[in-house]
Amino acid sequence: MAGKESNKEIFLKVYVYYIFFVLFMIGIVVKVFAIQYDSIGDFLKDDDLEEKIVETPAIRGDVLADRGEILATSVPIYEIRMDVKTVKDELLNEKLDSLGIMLQNLLKTKTAREWVSLIRRERENQFLLIQRRVPHDIKGELEKSPIFRKGPNKGGFIAIKQIKRKRPNGVLAARTVGLTRDNGMNVGIEGAFNMYLSGTPGKELRKKVSGGWKPIPNEFHQDPIPGYDVWTTIDLTIQDVAETELQRQLEEQDAKLGCVIVMEVETGQIKAIANLSKGSDGNYYEDYNHAIGRSTEPGSTFKLASVMALLEDRKMSLNDLLNAKGKYKFYDSYLHDSRHGGYGMISLKRAFEVSSNVIAEAVNTHYKNSPQDFIDRLNSFGLGEPLGIDLKGEPAPTIRNAGDEGWSGISIPWMSIGYEVRLTPLQILTFYNGIANDGEVMKPYFVSKVTDGARVVQSYSPEVLNPRLCSTSTLEALKSCLEGVVESGTGKSLQSASFKIAGKTGTARIAENSLGYGSDQDVKHQASFVGYFPADDPKYSCIVVIAAPNKDIYGSKVSGTVFTKIANKVFATSLKFHKPINELKNVESVPQMKNGRVEDIKLVMNMAGIANTVASADFEWGVTNEQSKKVLVEKRYIGPTVPNVVGMGLKDALFLLENRGLVVVVNGSGKVRSQSVEAGSEVIKGTKIQINLN
């Protein structure tokens, strides 16, 4: 009996130990889970944890123009803190005065004595704030300071990395490049290619101390992986002239908004895209991508599609005569020509050149009894489908079918001159670009490749949307019409002395949603010009749209002048239009190198097989000295004053200057040849500094 009771007691104890062991193991699992994921469902909160693993940001990749100029880049900044408690008394007593002097010289926020007093007063503080938004090079100098050079475990040095996004070329292509937002809802190229740009965040363990969460070394630590670089198709020279001329005309016309797109005819690459809107203060800003997202009634630029339909369906030829009497009745509605009394008996070609609304009468005559045939023909041109571009925000075109809601007896004539249809400027330009490209319609695209250093991760090639827009005879007829507009039609004031332009003017009343088109006393217009150049061998197509101008209203005066200025500048500066005068002979010599970060210079030279020597191992920034057979890299001191960035590439120069709190204005591309604020002078945050590159 006693033996059985003894056995029961043993089993009871075993069960108790077993249950205790199981609970203990569950506790360990819960603790690990809490550290790894910060919380366990809804049961635990951060306040209940003493340690947690957090993500550390990755350096976001650069967005680059087609020749490598930086449109958007990331600059690392740091929050510097000190774990005073971890520093031993002997080290603190011996080196604190020296550390105070370094902090005074590098940060310039307190005297050495004030730093010493603060650190002694906070002897038990494990997370003492030293300074926020510290530049990378200053952080590097702090790491080498007395006490701090011992590292986080013995010297108490804590540097928490943060990332700041910068646009060294200001607003150029700003809405197309896009934005990065804290909520992750990135737009433009930043959003469409976020999977490449964002990189992979790292992980680090942080311990809760008074004042915040202190990073601590551990086996969970993972360094972040930088994002890839995205190369756009944007030509910075064309982009600059497009934005400059658009803004100048918007200001001249006191207009509400405008946009410009320049496309490479053969490939569909977007070489420039500018969007400006008038703010409440009267200035113009890049606040919305009108070129991609603003769908409107295009007006007379749509007449090209109507004439194309008449020719393709063999309803008319260009030589057929029309009575352009100036006033055209459709049930109880009227259309008028801009010339009072009209143009008399003219050919279809001439009607297009002078943009007569007799085209509406012609289309109505031939399609009135079979309106869906007209709609089907427009859709065969691809005008009813979105382009499917990579960037978000493109609305589908509006081309209603016969009998749809809102259809009436005047729908065909109104549609034929660009009303009761809606398209974006990019959709219209793509249609015209197809004419310039001998009937092959190219899909517009904005990015040529994604790279990881020298390695191409992803490349993008031209894509054909429609290999045959129309017959060859129709195509040639339409080209002659577009050239005629500029030679003797509504665009004759836009001729260039150097090359031929082909295109179409457009003036449309702006419908204010459900309010109609406004009264005759307060009507608003949209002026546009779309075409290509040179007309005999098209290289670029372009559209200019300006909404609600307050002086002129006609497409040739308002938008056509912008088109011509852009075309003239592109023609003058592009090698595509000019034969080389001579050829340079190959020379065997060490190439010129940009100054910059030593590790980057060495990496490039080693990859290129260029012999090099670094003067010493104890400096971060270097100056290159090209000798006969190798490159010598010597030290360039970068202190707390305005740095010397001459000879550096834009990214390094921007990094150093922006991190000093200077406002950088960039002029040119290549490497820095001069800076407007003298190197070595005192840094005054907010000061504007211009750097000139070549």
LUMDO-186234 format. One record per atom (N, C-alpha, C): x, y, z. Coordinates in steps of 0.2 Angstrom, whole numbers, plus 5000, padded with zeros to 4 digits. Example, Ala and Ser with C-alpha at 12.3 -4.5 7.8 and 13.67 -1.06 7.14 Angstrom:
# LUMDO-186234
506649725039/506249785039/506649845039/506449895035/506849955036/506450005039/
***
This chain:
# LUMDO-186234
500449945000/500050005000/500450065000/500950065004/501450125005/501850124999/501950074995/502350074989/501950114983/501250094983/500850124978/500750194979/500650214986/500650284987/501250324985/501850294986/502450324985/502550334977/502350284973/502350284966/501850344963/501250354967/500850404965/501150474966/501450474971/501850544973/502350554968/502750504966/503250514961/502950534954/502450494952/502150514946/501850584946/501550604952/501250674952/501850724952/502450714955/502950764954/503250764947/503250704943/503450704936/502950744932/502350734933/501850774930/501950854931/502050874937/502150944939/502750974935/503350934936/503950954932/503850954925/503450904922/503350904915/502950974913/502350984917/501951044915/502351104916/502751114921/503251164922/503651174916/503951124914/504451124908/504151144902/503551114901/503151134894/502951214895/502751234900/502651304901/503251354900/503751324903/504451364902/504651364895/504551314891/504751314884/504251354880/503651354882/503151404878/503351474879/503551484886/503751554887/504351574883/504851534882/505451544878/505251564871/504751514868/504551524861/504151594860/503751614865/503351674865/503851734865/504351724869/504851784870/505251794863/505451734860/505851734853/505351764848/504751744848/504251774843/504151844844/504151864851/504051934852/504551984850/505151954851/505751994848/505751994841/505651944838/505651934830/505151984827/504551984830/503952014826/503652074830/504052094835/503852154839/503152144843/502752104841/502152094845/501852024843/501351994847/501051934847/500351954846/500051954840/499351964839/499152024842/498652024846/498352084849/498552084857/498952034859/499052014866/499652064869/500152074865/500752104867/500852174863/501052224866/501152284863/501952304864/502152354860/502852374861/503052394868/502552424871/502752444878/502852384883/502652324881/502752264885/503452234884/503752254878/504352224876/504952264879/505552224880/506152254882/506652254876/506552214871/506952204865/506452194859/506652214853/506252204847/506752214841/506552174836/506952174830/506552224825/506952274822/506652324818/506952324811/506652354806/506952354800/507352424799/507952414796/508352474795/508352494787/508252554786/508052574779/508652554774/508552534768/509052524763/509052594759/509652604756/509752664751/509352644745/508952694744/508552684738/508952704731/508852664726/509152674720/509052744717/509452764712/509452824709/508952814703/508652874701/508252884695/508652924691/508852904685/509352934680/509052954674/509353004671/509153024664/509552984659/509352984653/509652944648/510452934647/510752994649/511452994649/511752984656/511352974661/511652954668/511553014673/511253074670/511253124675/510653104680/510753134686/510353104692/509753154692/509153114692/508553144693/508253144700/508453084703/508253074710/508753034713/508953044719/509453004723/509353004730/509652964734/509552954741/510152974745/510153014750/510653034754/510553014761/511052974764/511052954771/511153004776/510753014781/510953054786/510853014793/511053034798/511152994804/510853034811/510552994815/510453014822/510952994826/511353034829/511953014833/511753014841/511852964844/511652954851/512252924855/512252924862/512852894865/512552854871/512852794872/512652754878/513252774883/513052824887/513552844892/513752794897/513252754899/513252714904/513752654903/513852634896/514252584894/515052604894/515152664895/515852684895/516152684902/516752654902/517052644909/517352714911/517352714918/517552774921/518252804919/518752754919/519352774917/519452804910/519052774905/519052804899/518752874898/518152874902/517752934902/518252994905/518552984911/518953034914/519553054910/519853004906/520453024902/520253054896/519753034892/519653064886/519053114885/518653124890/518053164889/518153234887/518653264889/518853334887/518953334880/519353284877/519553284870/518953264866/518453224868/517853214865/517453284864/517453314870/517053384870/517353424865/517953434864/518253474859/518053454852/518053384850/517853364844/517153374842/516753364847/516053384846/515853454845/516253494848/516253574847/516453584840/516953554838/517253574831/516853544825/516553484826/516153454821/515453474821/515153484827/514353494827/514253574827/514653604831/514553684832/513853704835/513653654840/513053674843/513153694850/513653664853/513853684860/514653694861/514853724866/515553724868/515753654870/516453654870/516753594873/516553584880/516553634884/516353634891/515653604892/515153634888/514453614888/514353544887/514753514882/514753444880/514953404886/515553424889/515753384895/515253384900/515053444902/514553444907/513853404906/513653404900/513053364898/513153294899/513753264896/513853194896/513953174904/514353214908/514353194915/513753194918/513353244917/512653244920/512253184918/512353154912/511953104910/512253034910/512653024916/513152974916/512752904916/512152904918/511752844918/511252834911/511352884907/510952884901/511252834896/510752784893/511052734888/510852764881/510552814880/510252834874/510252914873/510852944875/510853014875/510953044868/510453094867/510453124860/511053174859/511453154854/511953204852/511753254847/511553224841/511253274836/510853234831/510353264828/509953224823/510253254816/510053224811/510153244804/510953254803/511353214805/512053224804/512253194797/512653224793/512853204787/513353144788/513453104782/513853044782/514553054784/514853104781/515553124782/515653144789/515253184792/515253204799/515253144804/514753104802/514653044806/515353004806/515652994800/516252964800/516852994804/516853064804/517353094809/517153084816/516553084818/516353064825/516552994827/516452944822/516652874824/517452874826/517852924823/518552914824/518752964830/518252994834/518353034839/518552994846/518853034850/519052994857/518452974860/518452914863/517952874866/517552844861/517252884856/516852854851/517152794847/517852804846/518152764842/518252694845/518052684851/518052614854/517352574852/516952614848/516352574846/515752574850/515252544849/514552544853/514652514860/515052454860/515052424866/515452454872/516052484870/516452514874/516452594874/516352614868/516352694867/515652724867/515152684867/514452704868/514252744861/514552734856/514352774850/513752734846/513252774845/512652744842/512452794836/512452764830/512252804824/511652764821/511052794820/510452774818/510352804811/510452754805/510352784799/509652804797/509652854793/508952874790/509152894783/508652894778/508752904771/508352974769/508653014765/508353074763/508353074755/507753084752/507753084745/507853154742/508253164737/508453224734/508353224727/508153284724/508153294717/508653354715/509253334712/509753384711/509553424705/509153404701/508953444695/508253474696/508053484702/507453524704/506853494701/506353534698/505753514696/505753474689/506353474686/506353444679/506053374679/505553364675/505153294675/504953274682/504753324686/504653304693/504053254694/503453264690/502853224691/502953154688/503453154683/503553094679/504053044684/504553084686/504953044691/504553024697/504153064699/503653044705/503953064712/503553034716/503653044724/503752984727/504152984733/504152934738/503752954744/503252914746/502852944752/502952894758/502852924764/502952884770/502452824770/501852834767/501352774767/501452724762/502052734758/502152684753/501852694746/501352744746/500952754740/501352794735/501952774732/502352804728/502052814721/502152874718/501852884711/502452894706/502252894700/502652904694/503152854694/503752864691/504252814690/504452784697/504452824702/504652804709/504152744711/503552754709/503052704711/503052644706/503052654700/503052604695/503552554695/504152584697/504752544698/505052534705/504552544710/504752534717/505052474718/504852414715/505152354717/505852344715/506152384711/506852384709/507252444713/506852494714/507252554718/507252544725/506752514728/506752514736/507252474739/507552424736/508052384740/507752344745/508252314749/507952264754/508152294761/507652304765/507852334772/508252284776/508652314780/509052264785/508652254791/508952224796/508652204803/509152214808/508952244814/509352254819/508952244826/509252224831/508952214837/509052274841/508552304844/508552364848/508252344855/508552374860/508352364867/508052434870/507552424873/507152474876/507552504882/507752574881/508152604887/507752674888/507952704893/507652774894/507752814888/507252844885/507352894880/507252864873/507152794872/507052764866/507252694865/507452674859/507652604858/508352604855/508752574859/509552574857/509652514853/510052524847/510252464843/510852424847/510752364847/511352324850/511552264846/512152254845/512452204841/512152134843/511952094838/511652024839/511751984833/511551924834/511551874828/510951884823/510451924825/509951944820/510151994815/510652034816/510852094812/510952074805/510552114801/510652104793/510752174790/511252184786/511352244783/510852254778/510652314777/510152324771/510552324764/510152304759/510452294752/510152354748/510552394745/510352454742/509952434736/509452484734/509052474728/509452474721/509152454716/509452464709/509352534706/509752554701/509652614698/509152604692/508752654691/508252654685/508452714680/508552694674/508752734669/508152754665/507952814665/507452844661/507652854654/507152864650/507252884643/507352964642/507253004648/507253074648/507953104645/507853144640/508453184638/508453254642/508953264646/508953314651/508953384647/509253384641/509353444637/508653464635/508353414632/507653424629/507153444634/507153404640/506753414646/506853484648/507453514648/507553584651/507153634646/507253624640/507053674635/506253664635/505953604636/505253594636/504953634642/505253624648/504953654654/505053734653/505653754651/505753824651/505253864646/505153834640/504753864635/503953864637/503853804640/503153794642/502953844648/503453854653/503253904658/503253974655/503753994651/503754054648/503054074644/502754024641/502154034637/501554044642/501553994647/501053994652/500954064655/501554094657/501554164660/501354214656/501554204649/501454254644/500654254643/500354204643/499654194642/499254194648/499554194654/499154194660/498654134660/498954074658/498554014657/498453974663/497953934664/497853894670/498353834670/498553804665/498953744665/499153724658/499753684658/499953664651/500453604652/500553564646/500953514646/501353504640/501853474640/502253454634/502553384634/502553354628/502853284628/503253284621/503853254622/504253244616/504453174616/504253144610/504353064609/504853054603/505253004604/505652984599/505252944594/505252964588/504752934583/504852854582/505452834581/505652764579/505552714585/505652744591/505652694597/505052704601/504752764602/504252774607/504552804613/505152804614/505452834620/505252904621/505052914628/504852984630/505453024631/505653074628/506253114629/506153174633/505553194634/505353254638/504653254640/504453264646/503753274648/503753324653/503353384652/503353434657/502553454658/502453464665/501753474667/501753534672/501453584670/501453644675/500753674676/500553684682/499853714684/499953784688/499553824687/499553894691/499353884698/499753904702/499553894709/499153954712/498953954718/498554014720/498954074721/499654064721/500054124722/500254154715/499954124710/500154144703/500754114700/501154074704/501654044701/501453974698/501953944694/501753874691/502153824694/501853764695/502153704699/501953644695/502353594696/502253524694/501853484699/501253494699/500753464704/500353404701/500353394695/499953344692/500253324685/500153264683/500453244677/499853244672/499753304669/499253314664/499353274658/499953274656/500153234650/499853164650/499853134655/499653064656/498953054658/498753094663/498153084667/497553124665/497653184661/497153224660/496753214653/496153184654/495853164648/495353224646/495353254640/494953304638/494753294631/494253334628/494053344621/494653374617/494953344613/495553364609/495353424604/494753434602/494653484597/494953464590/495153514587/495353504579/495953454578/496353444583/496853394582/496553324580/495953314582/495653244581/495353244573/495353294570/495153294563/495653254559/496253244561/496653194557/496353124557/496053104562/495753034563/495153034558/494753094558/494153094554/494353094546/494853124544/495053124537/495353054535/495753024540/495952954539/495452914538/494852914542/494252874541/493952884534/493852944532/493552954525/494052924520/494652934520/495152904515/495152824515/495252794521/495252724522/494652694520/494052724521/493452694519/493252714512/493652744509/493552764502/492952804501/492752844506/492252894505/492352954501/493052974502/493253034499/493953034497/494253074493/494953084491/495153154493/495753164494/495953234496/495753294491/495653274485/495453324480/494753334479/494353294482/493653314482/493453374485/492953414482/492853484484/492253484489/492253534493/491753544499/491653614499/490953634501/490753704501/490853724508/491453754509/491553784516/491253854517/490553844518/490153914518/490253944525/490553914530/490753954536/490253934542/489653914540/489153894545/488753834543/488753784548/488553714546/487953694552/487353674549/486853664553/486753584554/486653564560/486553494562/485953494567/485353474564/484753484568/484653554570/484653564577/484553634580/485253664582/485753634580/486453654582/486853674576/487353724578/487753754572/488453744574/488853734569/489653744569/489853804565/490353834567/490553894563/491353884561/491553914556/492253914554/492553984558/493153984559/493454034562/493454094558/493454084551/493454144546/492754154545/492454214546/491754234544/491654224537/491154194535/490954184529/491254114526/491754084529/491954024527/492554034521/492653984518/493253974513/492953964506/492353954505/492053944498/492253864496/492253854490/492353784487/493153774488/493253724492/493953704494/493953624494/494553594493/494653524493/494653504500/494653434501/494653404508/495353424511/495853424507/496553434509/496553504512/496353554508/496353624510/495953634516/495353594517/494953604523/495253584529/495753534528/496153514534/496653564536/496953584531/497553634532/497253704535/496653724534/496453784537/495953764543/495853704544/495453674550/494753694549/494453694543/493753714542/493253654545/492753674548/492253634551/491853604546/491953614539/491553584534/491753504534/492353484538/492453414538/491953384542/491653414547/491053384551/490453374546/490353414542/489853404537/489953344532/490653344530/490853284526/490753224529/490953214535/490953154539/490253134541/489753184542/489053174544/488753144537/488953174532/488553154525/488753084524/489353054525/489552994523/489352934529/489252954535/489152904540/488552914544/488152964542/487452974545/487052914546/487052874540/486552814540/486952754543/487552754544/487952704547/488452724552/488252754557/488652794562/489152744565/488952684566/489452634570/490052614565/489952624558/490552614554/491052664555/490852724557/491352774559/491752764565/491352744570/491652724577/492052664576/491852614572/492352554571/492952574568/492952624563/493552644560/494052674564/493752724569/494152754574/494452704578/494052654580/494352604585/494952564581/494852554575/495352514571/496052554571/496052614572/496652654573/496952644580/496552614584/496852604591/496652664596/496252714593/496052764597/495552754603/495252694603/494752684609/495152644614/495752624614/496052584619/496652624623/496752614629/497252644633/497952614630/498452654631/499152634629/499452584633/499252574639/499552524644/500252544646/500352604647/501052624650/501152604657/501852604659/502052574665/501752624671/501752684670/501552734675/500852734676/500652734682/499952734684/499552804682/498952794681/498552854681/498252874674/498352824669/498152834662/497352814662/496952864660/496252844659/496152814652/495652774652/495452744645/495152804641/495252804634/494952854630/494152844630/493852894628/493052894628/492852904621/492652844618/492352854611/491752804611/491152834611/490552804612/490352764606/490052714607/489652674601/489052704600/488852694594/488152724592/487652694596/487152734599/486652704603/486752704610/487452714612/487552724619/487252784622/487252784629/486852834633/487252904631/486852954629/487153014627/487153024620/487052974616/487152974609/486553014606/486653054601/486153094598/486353104590/485853144587/485953154580/486553194578/486853234583/487453274582/488053244584/488053184586/488653154589/489153144584/488953114578/489453104573/489853164571/489453224569/489853284567/490253314573/489953304579/490353334584/490953294586/490953224585/491553184586/492053194581/491853214575/492353214569/492753274570/492553324574/493053384575/493253384583/493253324586/493553324593/493153334599/492453334598/492053344604/491653274605/491453264611/491053204613/491553144613/492253154612/492753104613/493253134618/493553094622/494053114627/494653074626/495253104626/495953074626/496453114629/496953084632/497453124635/497953144630/498353194631/498853214627/499353164624/499553114629/499953064627/499653014622/499053004623/498652964618/498552994611/498453054611/498453094604/499153094601/499653104605/500353104602/500553044599/500352984603/500552924600/500252904593/499552934592/499252924586/499652964581/499853024582/500253064577/500953034576/501253004581/501852974580/501852914576/501252884576/501152824571/501252854564/500952904562/500952934555/501752954554/502052984558/502753004557/503152934556/502952884559/503352824559/503152774554/502852804548/502652764543/502152714544/501652734549/501052694550/501152644556/501752634559/501952584564/501852624571/501352604575/501252644581/501652614587/502052654590/502452624595/502152644602/502252594607/502052604614/502552654617/502252714620/502752754624/503052724630/503652734631/503952704637/504452754640/504552754646/504952804650/505552774653/505652704653/506252684656/506652634651/507252644651/507652594646/507952534649/508152544656/508552484659/508552494667/508652444670/508752444677/509452414679/509852444683/510552424684/510752414691/511152364692/511452354699/512252364697/512452434698/513152444696/513152444689/513652404686/513752394679/513352334676/512952304681/512552244678/511852264677/511652244671/510952264669/510452214671/510052234676/509552184679/508952174674/508752224671/508152224667/508252274661/508052264655/508052314650/507452314646/507252374643/506652384640/506752404633/506352374628/506452384621/505852414618/505852444612/505252474609/504752414608/504152434608/503552384608/503052414603/502852374598/502452394593/501652384595/501252434595/500552424597/500152414591/500352444585/499952424579/500452434573/500652374570/501152374564/500852414558/500252424557/499952454551/499352494553/499452554554/498952604556/498452614550/498652614544/498252624538/498652604532/498252614526/498652594520/499152644518/499652624514/500152674512/499952734509/499452724504/499152784501/498852834505/498452814510/498152854515/498752884520/499252854521/499752874525/500152934522/500252924515/500652974512/500153044511/499553024510/499053084509/499053124516/499053094521/498953124528/499653164529/500153134527/500853174528/500853234524/500553234518/500553294514/500053344517/499553324521/499053364524/499353404530/499753364534/500053394540/500653434538/500953424533/501453474530/501153534528/500553524524/500253584522/499953634527/499753604533/499553644538/500153704540/500753674540/501253724542/501553764536/501453734530/501653774524/501253834522/500553814523/500053864520/499453874524/499353834530/498753834533/498753864540/498453844545/498353874551/499053874555/499553834553/500153834556/500753874552/500553914547/501053934543/501553984547/501354014552/501854054556/502354014560/502353954560/502753904563/503353874559/503453894553/503953874549/504653884552/505053834551/505753844553/506253854547/506753894548/507153904542/507653844541/507753804546/508253744545/507953684543/507253674544/506953604543/506253614542/505853564540/505153564539/504853534545/504253564547/503853544552/503153514549/502953464552/502253434550/501853434557/501153454556/500753454562/500053484561/499753484567/499053514567/498953554573/498553614571/498353654577/497653634579/497553654586/496853634588/496653684593/496053704593/495753744598/495053714600/494953704606/494353674609/494053714615/493453714615/493153744621/493153684626/493253714633/493353664638/492753654642/492453594642/491853584646/492053574653/491653614657/491753614664/491353564668/491553494667/491153444669/490353444667/489853454671/489153454669/488953524668/489353574668/489153644667/489153664660/489353614656/489353634649/489953674647/489953714641/490553744639/490553814640/490153844645/490253914647/489853954642/489754014644/489354064640/489854094635/489554134630/490054164625/490454224629/490154244634/490554304638/491154274642/491054214644/491554184649/491754114646/491954104640/492154044638/492854024639/493053964640/493753944641/493953904635/494553904633/494853864628/495453824630/495553774626/496153734626/496553734619/497153764619/497553774613/498053714613/498153684607/498553634606/498953634599/499553604599/499853584593/500253524593/500153474589/500453414589/500753394582/501353374582/501653354575/502353324576/502753334571/503353294571/503853334567/504553324568/505053354564/505653314564/506053324559/505953354552/505453314548/505053354544/504453324541/504653264536/505253274533/505453234528/505853174530/506053174537/506353114540/506253124547/505653104550/505453124557/505953084562/506153124567/506553094572/506153104579/505753164580/505453174586/504753194584/504253174588/503553204588/503453234595/502953284595/502953324600/502153354601/501953354607/501253394608/501353444613/501053504612/500953554617/500253574618/500053564624/499353584626/499353634632/498953694630/498953744635/498153754637/497953754643/497253764644/497153834647/496553854645/496253924648/496753984648/497053994642/497454054641/496954114641/497254174643/496854234644/496954284639/497454274634/497554324629/497354294622/497754254619/497554214613/497254154614/496954124609/496554054610/496754004605/497054034600/497253984594/497853944595/497853884593/498353834594/499053854591/499053884585/499653914582/500053964586/499654014589/499954064593/500154044600/499654004603/499753984610/500253924611/500153874607/500453804608/501053794603/500853824597/501253804591/501953844592/501953904595/502653934596/503053894601/502753864606/503153824610/503453764607/503053734602/503253674598/503853694594/503853754591/504353774586/505053794590/504953824596/505553834600/505853774602/505453724604/505753664606/506053624601/505753624595/506053594589/506653624587/506653694587/507353724584/507853704589/507753704596/508253694601/508553624600/508053574599/508253504598/508653494592/508453524587/508753514580/509453544581/509553604584/510253634585/510753594589/510453554594/510853524599/510953454598/510553424594/510553344593/511053324587/511453274589/511953254584/511553214578/510953194580/510553154575/510453194569/510453254569/510253294563/510853324560/511453304562/512053334559/512653284558/512953294552/513553244551/514153264555/514553224557/515153244560/515653274556/515953334558/516453374554/517053334554/517353304559/517953264559/517953204563/518453164563/518453114568/519053114572/518953104579/519553104583/519953034583/520553044583/520952984583/521052954590/521052894590/521152854596/521752874600/521752884606/522352904610/522452854615/523052834617/523152784622/523452824628/523052834633/523252864639/522752854645/522952864651/522552854657/521952904656/521352884657/520752924656/520652974662/520353024661/520253074667/519753044672/519853044678/519453024683/519053074687/518453064690/518153114694/518453104701/518453154705/518653154712/518053124715/518153104721/517553074725/517753034731/517352984733/517452934738/517952884736/518452874740/519052834738/518852764736/518452734740/518252664738/517852664732/517452714730/517152714723/517652724718/518152764719/518652774713/519052714712/519252674718/519652614717/519252564714/518552554715/518152504712/518152514705/518052574703/517952594695/518652574692/519152594695/519852584691/519952514691/519852474696/519952404696/519552364691/518952384691/518452354686/518752374679/518952434678/519152454671/519952434669/520252404674/520952384673/521452444673/521252494677/521752554677/522152544683/522852554681/523352554687/523252614691/523252604698/523152654703/523552644709/523652704712/523952704719/523652744723/523452724729/523152764734/523652794739/523652854740/524252884744/524252854751/523652844755/523652814761/522952784762/522952744767/522252704768/521852744773/522052804776/521652834781/521252894779/520952894773/520552944771/519952924767/519352964767/518752934764/518652974757/518853034756/518753074750/519453084747/519453074740/520153084737/520053124730/520653144728/520753184722/521253144718/520953134711/521353094707/521853134703/522453104702/522953144698/523253094693/523053104686/523153064681/523953064679/524253014680/524953014678/525052974671/525652964669/525752934662/525452864661/525452824667/525252754666/524852734672/524652774676/524252754682/523952824685/523452804689/523052864693/523252864700/523552924703/523652924710/523152964713/522852924719/522352954722/522652984729/522553054730/522753084736/522153114740/522353124746/521853144751/521553214749/520853214750/520553284750/520153284757/520353334761/520153344767/519353374767/518953344770/518253364770/518053384777/518053444779/517953464786/517253484787/517153524793/516453554794/516253614790/516753644786/516653704782/516353684775/516253734771/515953714764/516453674761/516353614758/516853574755/517053594748/517553574746/517853584739/517553524735/517153534731/516853484727/517053484719/517553524718/517753534711/518053464709/517953444703/518153384700/517753324702/517253334706/516853274708/516253264704/515953204704/515353194700/514753224704/514153234701/513653264704/513353234710/513353164710/513153134716/513553144722/514153134722/514653154727/514553224730/514553274725/514553344726/513853354730/513353334727/512653344730/512653314737/512953254738/512953224745/513253264750/513853294748/514253334753/513853404754/513653434749/513353504750/512753494753/512253454751/511653444754/511653434761/512153384763/512153364770/512453424775/512753474772/512953534775/512353584776/511753564773/511253614774/511153664768/511653654763/511653704758/511153684753/510853734749/510353724744/510753724737/510753674734/511153664728/510753674722/511053724717/510853734711/511353704706/511053654701/511553624697/511453654690/512053664687/512053684680/512553634676/512253604671/512653564666/512653494669/513153454666/513253384667/513953364667/514153304670/514853284669/515153294676/515753324677/516053334684/516053404685/516053424692/516053494694/516653534692/516653584689/517153634687/517253694691/516653714694/516653774699/516153774703/516153804709/515653814714/515653884716/514953914717/514853984718/515054004725/515053954730/515253974737/515953944738/516453984741/517153964741/517253904746/517653854744/517753804749/518153824755/517953804761/518253824767/517953874771/517453904767/517053964771/516553934776/516353974780/515853944785/515153924782/514953874785/514253844782/513753884786/513253914781/512653944784/512153904781/511753874785/511253824782/510753864778/510453834773/509953874768/510353914763/510953924763/511353964758/511253924751/511153964746/511153934739/511853934737/512053874734/512653864731/512553834724/512853864719/512753844712/513453804710/513353744707/513953704705/513853704697/514353714694/514353714686/514753654684/514453604680/514753544678/514853544670/515353514668/515453504661/515753434659/
***
